[in-house]
Amino acid sequence: MERFSFTPKGVCSRNISFELVDGKIHDLKFVGGCNGNLKAIGLLLEGADPKEAANTLRGNDCAGRGTSCADQLAIALEQAMKQ
């Protein structure tokens, strides 16, 4: 079990971390950003398949930024799955 840490770009959150255990997302945490919403994402994705989660979240836009915390999470999950 390895903890993955990712520094998002273009969003309010400053760090995304999570574990992949037996191919599932666990203990997803965001530092910074919209606290309640990001905690909810962590709860909703607990035990989820990272590929399915990334496919769902990829391309989500926040306030015309071209990305969002959810989109950055998709990038983080994709990078973690490649390791």
C-alpha positions as CSV (number, residue, x, y, z in Angstrom):
1,M,0.0,0.0,0.0
2,E,1.5,3.3,-1.1
3,R,0.2,6.8,-0.5
4,F,0.2,8.9,-3.7
5,S,0.6,12.7,-3.5
6,F,-0.1,15.1,-6.3
7,T,0.3,18.9,-6.6
8,P,-2.7,20.2,-8.6
9,K,-2.3,23.1,-11.1
10,G,-4.8,25.9,-11.7
11,V,-7.1,25.2,-8.8
12,C,-7.5,26.3,-5.2
13,S,-6.5,23.0,-3.6
14,R,-2.8,22.7,-3.0
15,N,-2.4,18.9,-2.6
16,I,-4.3,15.7,-3.4
17,S,-3.3,12.4,-1.7
18,F,-4.8,9.0,-1.6
19,E,-4.0,5.3,-1.4
20,L,-4.7,2.6,-4.0
21,V,-5.4,-0.7,-2.1
22,D,-6.3,-3.8,-4.2
23,G,-7.0,-1.5,-7.1
24,K,-9.5,0.7,-5.2
25,I,-9.3,4.4,-4.0
26,H,-8.9,4.8,-0.2
27,D,-8.4,7.8,2.2
28,L,-8.7,10.5,-0.5
29,K,-7.7,13.9,1.0
30,F,-7.5,17.4,-0.5
31,V,-5.5,20.3,1.1
32,G,-7.2,23.6,0.4
33,G,-10.0,24.2,-2.0
34,C,-13.8,23.9,-1.2
35,N,-13.6,21.9,2.0
36,G,-17.1,20.5,2.2
37,N,-17.3,19.6,-1.5
38,L,-13.8,18.0,-1.5
39,K,-14.6,15.9,1.6
40,A,-17.8,14.8,-0.1
41,I,-15.8,13.7,-3.2
42,G,-13.5,11.7,-0.9
43,L,-16.5,10.0,0.7
44,L,-18.2,9.2,-2.6
45,L,-15.0,7.7,-4.1
46,E,-14.0,5.6,-1.1
47,G,-13.6,2.1,-2.5
48,A,-14.1,3.2,-6.1
49,D,-12.3,2.0,-9.2
50,P,-9.7,4.7,-10.0
51,K,-10.1,4.3,-13.8
52,E,-13.9,4.7,-13.6
53,A,-13.5,7.7,-11.3
54,A,-10.9,9.3,-13.6
55,N,-13.2,8.8,-16.6
56,T,-16.1,10.4,-14.8
57,L,-14.1,13.4,-13.4
58,R,-11.9,14.2,-16.3
59,G,-12.8,17.5,-18.0
60,N,-14.9,18.9,-15.2
61,D,-14.4,22.7,-15.3
62,C,-14.5,25.2,-12.3
63,A,-15.4,28.8,-13.1
64,G,-13.9,28.8,-16.6
65,R,-10.4,27.7,-15.5
66,G,-10.2,24.8,-17.9
67,T,-9.8,22.5,-15.0
68,S,-11.1,21.8,-11.5
69,C,-10.1,19.9,-8.3
70,A,-12.0,17.0,-9.7
71,D,-10.3,17.2,-13.1
72,Q,-6.9,17.4,-11.3
73,L,-7.9,14.3,-9.3
74,A,-8.5,12.5,-12.5
75,I,-4.9,13.4,-13.6
76,A,-3.5,12.3,-10.3
77,L,-5.4,8.9,-10.5
78,E,-4.1,8.3,-14.0
79,Q,-0.6,9.0,-12.9
80,A,-0.9,6.7,-9.9
81,M,-2.2,3.9,-12.0
82,K,0.8,4.1,-14.3
83,Q,3.2,3.6,-11.4
